[in-house]
Amino acid sequence: MKRIVLTLMLGSALAGCSMDPKLETPAAPVPPGWPVGDAYLKANEAALPTVTYQEIFRDPRLQKLIETALANNRDLRIAAANITAARAQYRIQRADRIPGLDAGAGATVSKADGSDRQTSFTGSVSIPAFELDLFGRVASLTRAEQNRWFATEAAARATRLTLIGDIASAWLNHAADASLLKIAQDTAANAERSVKLTDMRLKGGIAPRTDLAQAQQTLASAQSDVASQTTALAQDVNALRLLVGAEIDPALLSSAIEEAAPTVAELPAGVDSGVLLRRPDVVQAEYTLRAANAEIGAARAALFPRISLTGLLGLASNALTGLFSGDGFHWSGGASGSYSIFNAGAGRAGVQASQAQRDVALATYEKSIQTAFREVADALARRGTIADQLKADTANLTAAQDSYRLSEARYRGGIDNFLANLVAQRSYYTAQRGLVNTRLVEATNLVTLYRTLGGDSLLTVTANGPEAAAPAPVSAPAP
């Protein structure tokens, strides 16, 4: 018994060695700061704070939709289930580092003619074949599974971040479509009045029939836009219903982009592009790289002999009273080793394959950082010019509205023909729609910055749903 215990202790001590290559996280393949120039804001020089979505999306109605989605969205449930599966797989692999125990018991009753009945009891506790991890193969496989588990958790955080951004964008799209519907309805009402006025002028011999046809054309176009925007509004609700995973209360929707856009707060960008290392997709790529690196260690260790240990502790007695007698206890133990003499280079090929997979994971990690940098830079470029565009579109709308008002008055007074009034009306309609779209772009740009910069990391997704947690470091925590 002492020999078995000593052997197990020796195997555990030797299991500490590892053949994993040293992993050095490469320098970020992006510039140390965000681009600068006319398209970028000076706000880029401010440090990036850690925020929550409540600080960015301040409208209580939108916050309510997000809270409901965090509890009901099916993608989050899938992500949480994937975390549970990855954690269980890690525990299964980790169990290979600890010897198991099997227990067995039995009883036999026999009786010959003219003899007393004989009862025999047997019991055993055995140690199944257990590999002494002298070269760290099992330990490397365990680290690989652990890092895959962490990568799965990072993927769940990415899913959650995307979900919040999608809900905010869908909510803003609904508000913009509501504004566009109101514009189309007002335009249709004005066009209907123009048709009536032109028809009266035609009957009075003042206006030609072409004026009436043009007025009817404008009315039909506006009525078509009303139908189209009504459809878009219904589809926006359907999109929100899918994202939230529950029925949408109409009271939680905004009726105009002019009301909804100001509720999205600014999120300043940081100078150091190293903040991208906290993005969930970048964290996921890093853990995948670490898992691939551990697979190299396992492949290297597979080139060396594997030593397995078996043991058996048993009890046997012909009578229950003698079950624990001195002669009723026995034990046995054994060890075996194996080494492949010839496998046509499969072992070394396994190492090369794992190294190639590590190179793939490294390139993927670097590309994820580069992609993140490009996304943030694009969002900052849009942020740097949107204020000028909004100012220009507002001035255009003011001028178009004044032109339409004057043109309509001149037409009613018989000074201008209907064509001039029609052109002014269409310009005013286009200017209204353009301003709505620009306001939508301004608000969704803030949503994009929230999402591309990594958003808030104060909440995570677990198998039991979202819960509060401190931001996790990139380095792997202890198992």
PLY file of the C-alpha trace (Angstrom):
ply
format ascii 1.0
element vertex 479
property float x
property float y
property float z
element edge 478
property int vertex1
property int vertex2
end_header
0.00 0.00 0.00
2.84 2.38 0.87
4.47 1.66 -2.47
1.30 2.61 -4.35
0.96 5.84 -2.40
4.60 6.74 -2.99
4.27 5.98 -6.69
1.21 8.23 -6.98
3.00 11.04 -5.14
6.01 10.70 -7.44
3.78 10.80 -10.50
1.98 13.91 -9.24
5.31 15.64 -8.61
6.63 14.83 -12.06
3.37 15.93 -13.67
4.38 19.51 -13.08
6.64 19.60 -16.12
5.23 21.09 -19.30
6.27 21.05 -22.92
4.11 24.00 -23.91
6.17 26.53 -25.89
6.46 29.91 -24.23
3.67 32.09 -25.51
4.46 35.77 -25.89
1.50 37.88 -26.91
2.58 39.78 -30.03
2.59 43.55 -30.13
-0.67 44.99 -31.38
-0.43 45.22 -35.19
-2.01 48.68 -35.19
-0.75 52.23 -34.53
-0.54 53.34 -30.87
-3.20 56.00 -31.35
-6.28 56.75 -33.39
-5.96 58.56 -36.74
-6.03 62.35 -36.66
-7.09 64.91 -39.23
-10.11 66.87 -40.34
-12.39 63.84 -40.06
-11.46 63.06 -36.44
-12.47 64.78 -33.26
-10.07 66.24 -30.70
-12.10 64.26 -28.17
-9.93 61.29 -29.19
-7.36 62.61 -26.74
-9.61 61.84 -23.77
-9.15 58.63 -21.82
-11.73 55.94 -22.44
-13.84 55.37 -19.31
-15.42 52.12 -18.28
-19.15 52.60 -18.72
-22.37 50.67 -18.55
-25.04 50.65 -21.20
-27.30 52.64 -18.85
-24.83 55.54 -19.05
-24.86 55.53 -22.85
-28.50 54.68 -23.54
-30.27 56.98 -21.10
-33.87 56.65 -22.21
-35.71 54.51 -19.59
-37.78 52.92 -22.34
-34.72 51.67 -24.19
-33.17 50.49 -20.93
-36.31 48.48 -20.21
-36.11 46.80 -23.62
-32.44 45.92 -23.05
-33.16 44.48 -19.60
-35.93 42.33 -21.02
-33.67 41.12 -23.83
-30.91 40.14 -21.39
-33.41 37.85 -19.70
-35.20 36.47 -22.76
-32.97 36.61 -25.85
-32.39 33.12 -27.28
-28.91 33.88 -28.58
-27.84 34.69 -25.02
-29.36 31.42 -23.82
-27.40 29.55 -26.48
-24.24 31.37 -25.43
-24.85 30.51 -21.77
-25.40 26.85 -22.67
-22.15 26.86 -24.65
-20.34 28.18 -21.56
-21.78 25.36 -19.46
-20.72 22.78 -22.04
-17.19 24.22 -22.32
-16.80 24.32 -18.54
-17.97 20.71 -18.26
-15.54 19.63 -20.99
-12.71 21.29 -19.08
-13.67 19.44 -15.92
-13.80 16.15 -17.81
-10.30 16.72 -19.13
-9.02 17.87 -15.74
-10.29 14.64 -14.15
-7.66 12.71 -16.13
-4.98 14.27 -13.91
-6.35 12.59 -10.77
-6.42 8.81 -10.19
-9.90 7.31 -10.07
-11.27 4.69 -7.73
-13.64 1.84 -8.60
-15.43 -0.18 -5.94
-17.02 -3.58 -6.28
-18.75 -6.05 -3.98
-20.37 -9.43 -4.34
-21.84 -12.33 -2.39
-22.06 -16.07 -3.17
-24.30 -18.58 -1.37
-23.69 -22.33 -1.82
-25.02 -25.49 -0.16
-24.13 -29.11 -0.82
-26.27 -32.10 0.20
-25.96 -32.73 3.87
-23.75 -29.71 4.52
-24.33 -26.28 5.95
-24.98 -23.36 3.68
-21.84 -21.43 2.85
-21.89 -17.66 2.25
-18.95 -15.88 0.67
-18.53 -12.10 0.43
-16.05 -10.26 -1.74
-15.21 -6.58 -2.01
-12.64 -4.57 -3.88
-11.46 -1.02 -4.43
-9.42 -0.62 -7.60
-7.49 2.17 -9.30
-8.18 2.10 -13.05
-5.35 2.56 -15.49
-3.93 6.00 -14.67
-1.33 7.76 -16.79
1.58 9.26 -14.90
1.83 12.62 -16.65
5.63 12.70 -16.60
5.89 14.91 -19.69
2.83 17.11 -19.13
0.66 15.76 -21.95
-2.53 15.57 -19.87
-1.75 18.91 -18.21
-1.38 20.57 -21.62
-4.69 19.14 -22.81
-6.28 20.43 -19.62
-4.92 23.94 -20.21
-6.19 23.81 -23.78
-9.72 22.97 -22.62
-9.54 25.65 -19.94
-8.64 28.30 -22.50
-11.40 27.11 -24.81
-13.78 27.57 -21.90
-12.54 31.13 -21.38
-12.84 31.78 -25.13
-16.44 30.60 -25.00
-17.16 33.05 -22.18
-15.60 35.87 -24.21
-17.78 34.86 -27.17
-20.83 35.12 -24.92
-19.81 38.64 -23.88
-19.43 39.52 -27.56
-22.93 38.17 -28.20
-24.29 40.27 -25.37
-22.50 43.41 -26.57
-23.84 42.91 -30.09
-27.34 42.32 -28.75
-27.39 45.60 -26.81
-26.11 47.50 -29.83
-28.64 45.86 -32.13
-31.52 46.72 -29.80
-30.42 50.34 -29.57
-30.07 50.56 -33.36
-33.45 48.93 -33.95
-35.09 51.28 -31.44
-33.57 54.29 -33.20
-34.57 52.93 -36.62
-38.14 52.68 -35.40
-38.03 56.28 -34.22
-36.63 57.42 -37.59
-39.27 55.48 -39.51
-41.94 57.02 -37.31
-40.63 60.47 -38.25
-40.54 59.54 -41.93
-44.11 58.25 -41.72
-45.24 61.54 -40.18
-43.47 63.46 -42.97
-45.08 61.27 -45.64
-48.52 61.72 -44.07
-48.11 65.51 -43.91
-46.89 65.58 -47.51
-49.85 63.47 -48.63
-52.23 65.85 -46.86
-50.63 68.87 -48.54
-50.71 67.10 -51.90
-54.38 66.32 -51.46
-55.11 70.01 -50.83
-53.07 70.88 -53.94
-55.13 68.45 -56.01
-58.37 70.06 -54.83
-57.04 73.58 -55.47
-55.72 72.67 -58.92
-58.98 70.96 -59.83
-60.89 74.10 -58.88
-58.50 76.23 -60.94
-58.91 73.85 -63.87
-62.69 74.06 -63.69
-62.40 77.84 -63.50
-60.28 77.90 -66.64
-57.23 79.24 -64.83
-54.96 76.12 -64.73
-54.24 73.62 -67.50
-54.94 69.89 -67.11
-51.21 69.19 -66.84
-51.19 70.97 -63.49
-53.88 68.64 -62.18
-52.00 65.58 -63.47
-48.79 66.72 -61.75
-50.64 67.35 -58.49
-52.23 63.91 -58.66
-48.81 62.39 -59.33
-47.38 64.07 -56.23
-50.32 62.82 -54.16
-49.93 59.24 -55.39
-46.18 59.30 -54.66
-46.81 60.56 -51.11
-49.50 57.92 -50.52
-47.05 55.25 -51.70
-44.46 56.51 -49.21
-47.08 56.38 -46.43
-47.74 52.73 -47.20
-44.02 51.96 -47.41
-43.22 53.68 -44.10
-46.15 51.97 -42.39
-44.68 48.64 -43.45
-41.20 49.66 -42.27
-42.58 50.66 -38.89
-44.26 47.27 -38.45
-41.05 45.49 -39.48
-39.07 47.53 -36.95
-41.36 46.24 -34.22
-40.88 42.69 -35.50
-37.09 43.13 -35.39
-37.26 44.41 -31.81
-39.57 41.57 -30.82
-37.02 39.03 -32.09
-34.12 40.74 -30.34
-35.95 41.21 -27.05
-37.44 37.72 -27.13
-40.81 38.95 -25.88
-43.77 41.08 -26.89
-43.04 44.80 -27.26
-45.01 47.31 -25.23
-45.84 50.21 -27.61
-45.26 52.61 -24.71
-41.54 51.69 -24.84
-41.16 52.96 -28.43
-40.25 56.47 -29.48
-42.47 58.35 -31.91
-39.76 60.53 -33.48
-36.02 60.48 -34.07
-35.87 64.06 -32.85
-36.94 62.75 -29.45
-34.88 59.55 -29.40
-31.50 60.67 -30.76
-30.58 63.08 -27.91
-30.98 60.28 -25.34
-27.85 58.48 -26.64
-24.85 59.90 -24.80
-21.37 60.59 -26.11
-18.66 57.99 -25.48
-15.19 59.53 -25.95
-12.50 57.39 -27.55
-9.16 56.73 -25.92
-5.76 57.72 -27.26
-4.21 54.32 -26.70
-5.50 51.74 -29.16
-4.58 49.13 -26.53
-8.14 49.54 -25.21
-9.16 47.25 -28.04
-7.54 44.37 -26.16
-10.58 44.35 -23.88
-13.01 43.78 -26.77
-14.71 40.40 -26.28
-13.87 39.16 -29.78
-10.18 40.04 -29.26
-10.20 38.31 -25.86
-11.80 35.28 -27.47
-9.09 35.19 -30.15
-6.37 35.41 -27.49
-7.75 32.49 -25.49
-8.05 30.48 -28.70
-4.38 31.24 -29.35
-3.47 30.04 -25.86
-5.45 26.84 -26.36
-3.62 26.17 -29.63
-0.29 26.78 -27.89
-1.18 24.23 -25.22
-2.03 21.71 -27.94
1.60 21.96 -29.10
2.74 20.94 -25.63
0.41 17.95 -25.68
1.67 16.91 -29.13
5.30 17.19 -28.00
4.63 15.14 -24.88
2.97 12.46 -27.02
6.42 11.75 -28.53
7.59 10.37 -25.17
6.63 7.11 -23.44
3.36 6.89 -21.55
3.44 5.18 -18.17
0.19 3.84 -16.72
-0.40 2.70 -13.17
-3.05 0.25 -11.93
-3.80 -0.87 -8.40
-6.28 -3.06 -6.52
-7.31 -3.23 -2.90
-9.63 -6.13 -2.08
-11.46 -7.93 0.73
-12.59 -11.54 0.65
-14.12 -13.82 3.33
-16.27 -16.91 3.58
-18.21 -15.48 6.46
-19.45 -12.03 7.27
-17.80 -12.18 10.69
-14.41 -12.80 9.12
-14.68 -10.07 6.51
-12.12 -7.91 8.25
-9.90 -10.66 9.57
-6.20 -10.60 8.88
-6.43 -13.10 6.03
-9.37 -11.31 4.39
-7.39 -8.34 3.06
-5.17 -8.40 0.00
-3.75 -5.83 -2.42
-1.94 -5.75 -5.69
-0.47 -3.09 -7.92
1.23 -2.79 -11.27
2.69 -0.34 -13.70
3.21 -0.45 -17.44
4.93 1.70 -19.99
4.55 1.99 -23.74
6.45 3.75 -26.47
5.78 3.67 -30.17
8.91 2.44 -31.96
7.63 3.18 -35.46
4.57 5.18 -36.49
5.72 6.52 -39.89
6.37 9.99 -38.46
2.82 10.49 -37.19
4.01 11.87 -33.84
6.20 14.57 -35.35
3.52 15.34 -37.89
1.15 15.85 -34.98
3.52 18.43 -33.51
3.79 20.19 -36.87
0.01 20.20 -37.26
-0.46 21.75 -33.81
2.20 24.35 -34.58
0.41 25.24 -37.83
-2.87 25.57 -35.92
-1.10 27.86 -33.46
0.12 30.00 -36.37
-3.45 30.19 -37.68
-4.69 31.24 -34.23
-1.92 33.86 -34.00
-2.81 35.36 -37.38
-6.48 35.31 -36.42
-5.68 37.11 -33.17
-3.70 39.81 -34.96
-6.39 40.22 -37.61
-9.07 40.60 -34.94
-7.10 43.51 -33.47
-6.62 45.09 -36.90
-10.32 44.69 -37.69
-11.26 46.24 -34.36
-8.96 49.19 -35.03
-10.47 49.75 -38.48
-14.02 49.64 -37.09
-13.26 52.19 -34.39
-11.36 54.43 -36.81
-14.31 54.36 -39.23
-16.70 55.27 -36.43
-14.45 58.12 -35.29
-14.19 59.44 -38.85
-17.97 59.50 -39.09
-18.20 61.15 -35.68
-15.78 63.86 -36.74
-17.94 65.06 -39.66
-21.50 64.30 -38.61
-21.96 67.62 -36.79
-21.11 69.57 -39.96
-23.46 67.41 -42.01
-26.26 67.86 -39.49
-25.76 71.63 -39.54
-25.84 71.72 -43.35
-28.94 69.54 -43.57
-30.73 71.71 -41.01
-29.92 74.85 -43.04
-31.08 73.09 -46.21
-34.38 72.19 -44.58
-34.96 75.77 -43.41
-34.31 77.13 -46.90
-36.43 74.44 -48.57
-39.34 75.10 -46.20
-39.19 78.84 -46.87
-38.97 78.27 -50.62
-41.99 75.96 -50.58
-44.04 78.41 -48.51
-43.27 81.30 -50.85
-43.77 79.22 -53.99
-47.16 78.01 -52.82
-48.23 81.57 -52.04
-47.09 82.75 -55.47
-48.98 79.90 -57.14
-52.15 80.66 -55.23
-51.74 84.30 -56.24
-51.36 83.34 -59.87
-47.80 84.65 -60.14
-45.98 81.31 -60.68
-47.10 78.19 -62.49
-47.70 74.87 -60.70
-44.38 73.38 -61.86
-42.41 75.81 -59.69
-44.62 74.95 -56.72
-44.19 71.25 -57.41
-40.39 71.50 -57.53
-40.33 73.44 -54.25
-42.62 70.90 -52.60
-40.42 67.96 -53.65
-37.28 69.75 -52.49
-38.86 70.39 -49.10
-39.93 66.73 -48.82
-36.43 65.52 -49.71
-34.83 67.92 -47.22
-37.08 66.64 -44.43
-36.20 63.03 -45.12
-32.51 63.88 -45.41
-32.43 65.53 -42.00
-34.17 62.55 -40.40
-31.61 60.18 -41.91
-28.72 62.35 -40.75
-30.07 62.42 -37.21
-30.37 58.64 -37.35
-26.76 58.34 -38.53
-25.63 60.62 -35.70
-27.33 58.48 -33.05
-26.37 55.10 -34.52
-22.77 56.31 -34.78
-22.71 56.57 -30.98
-24.09 53.04 -30.79
-21.33 51.88 -33.13
-18.66 53.52 -30.95
-20.11 51.83 -27.87
-19.98 48.48 -29.61
-16.64 48.74 -31.44
-14.73 50.05 -28.42
-15.79 47.04 -26.41
-18.70 48.67 -24.63
-19.16 48.10 -20.92
-17.47 45.13 -19.31
-19.28 45.34 -15.98
-21.74 42.61 -16.86
-21.09 39.12 -18.15
-23.22 36.25 -19.36
-23.37 33.05 -17.33
-25.42 29.92 -17.47
-27.84 31.57 -15.05
-28.22 34.74 -17.10
-26.51 38.17 -16.91
-24.94 39.10 -13.63
-22.73 41.84 -12.27
-19.01 41.21 -12.36
-15.79 43.17 -12.38
-13.99 43.50 -15.68
-11.90 40.36 -16.19
-8.22 40.72 -17.11
-6.98 39.27 -20.36
-4.69 36.86 -18.53
-6.18 33.48 -17.72
-7.50 33.10 -14.18
-6.64 30.15 -12.02
-8.65 26.98 -12.69
0 1
1 2
2 3
3 4
4 5
5 6
6 7
7 8
8 9
9 10
10 11
11 12
12 13
13 14
14 15
15 16
16 17
17 18
18 19
19 20
20 21
21 22
22 23
23 24
24 25
25 26
26 27
27 28
28 29
29 30
30 31
31 32
32 33
33 34
34 35
35 36
36 37
37 38
38 39
39 40
40 41
41 42
42 43
43 44
44 45
45 46
46 47
47 48
48 49
49 50
50 51
51 52
52 53
53 54
54 55
55 56
56 57
57 58
58 59
59 60
60 61
61 62
62 63
63 64
64 65
65 66
66 67
67 68
68 69
69 70
70 71
71 72
72 73
73 74
74 75
75 76
76 77
77 78
78 79
79 80
80 81
81 82
82 83
83 84
84 85
85 86
86 87
87 88
88 89
89 90
90 91
91 92
92 93
93 94
94 95
95 96
96 97
97 98
98 99
99 100
100 101
101 102
102 103
103 104
104 105
105 106
106 107
107 108
108 109
109 110
110 111
111 112
112 113
113 114
114 115
115 116
116 117
117 118
118 119
119 120
120 121
121 122
122 123
123 124
124 125
125 126
126 127
127 128
128 129
129 130
130 131
131 132
132 133
133 134
134 135
135 136
136 137
137 138
138 139
139 140
140 141
141 142
142 143
143 144
144 145
145 146
146 147
147 148
148 149
149 150
150 151
151 152
152 153
153 154
154 155
155 156
156 157
157 158
158 159
159 160
160 161
161 162
162 163
163 164
164 165
165 166
166 167
167 168
168 169
169 170
170 171
171 172
172 173
173 174
174 175
175 176
176 177
177 178
178 179
179 180
180 181
181 182
182 183
183 184
184 185
185 186
186 187
187 188
188 189
189 190
190 191
191 192
192 193
193 194
194 195
195 196
196 197
197 198
198 199
199 200
200 201
201 202
202 203
203 204
204 205
205 206
206 207
207 208
208 209
209 210
210 211
211 212
212 213
213 214
214 215
215 216
216 217
217 218
218 219
219 220
220 221
221 222
222 223
223 224
224 225
225 226
226 227
227 228
228 229
229 230
230 231
231 232
232 233
233 234
234 235
235 236
236 237
237 238
238 239
239 240
240 241
241 242
242 243
243 244
244 245
245 246
246 247
247 248
248 249
249 250
250 251
251 252
252 253
253 254
254 255
255 256
256 257
257 258
258 259
259 260
260 261
261 262
262 263
263 264
264 265
265 266
266 267
267 268
268 269
269 270
270 271
271 272
272 273
273 274
274 275
275 276
276 277
277 278
278 279
279 280
280 281
281 282
282 283
283 284
284 285
285 286
286 287
287 288
288 289
289 290
290 291
291 292
292 293
293 294
294 295
295 296
296 297
297 298
298 299
299 300
300 301
301 302
302 303
303 304
304 305
305 306
306 307
307 308
308 309
309 310
310 311
311 312
312 313
313 314
314 315
315 316
316 317
317 318
318 319
319 320
320 321
321 322
322 323
323 324
324 325
325 326
326 327
327 328
328 329
329 330
330 331
331 332
332 333
333 334
334 335
335 336
336 337
337 338
338 339
339 340
340 341
341 342
342 343
343 344
344 345
345 346
346 347
347 348
348 349
349 350
350 351
351 352
352 353
353 354
354 355
355 356
356 357
357 358
358 359
359 360
360 361
361 362
362 363
363 364
364 365
365 366
366 367
367 368
368 369
369 370
370 371
371 372
372 373
373 374
374 375
375 376
376 377
377 378
378 379
379 380
380 381
381 382
382 383
383 384
384 385
385 386
386 387
387 388
388 389
389 390
390 391
391 392
392 393
393 394
394 395
395 396
396 397
397 398
398 399
399 400
400 401
401 402
402 403
403 404
404 405
405 406
406 407
407 408
408 409
409 410
410 411
411 412
412 413
413 414
414 415
415 416
416 417
417 418
418 419
419 420
420 421
421 422
422 423
423 424
424 425
425 426
426 427
427 428
428 429
429 430
430 431
431 432
432 433
433 434
434 435
435 436
436 437
437 438
438 439
439 440
440 441
441 442
442 443
443 444
444 445
445 446
446 447
447 448
448 449
449 450
450 451
451 452
452 453
453 454
454 455
455 456
456 457
457 458
458 459
459 460
460 461
461 462
462 463
463 464
464 465
465 466
466 467
467 468
468 469
469 470
470 471
471 472
472 473
473 474
474 475
475 476
476 477
477 478
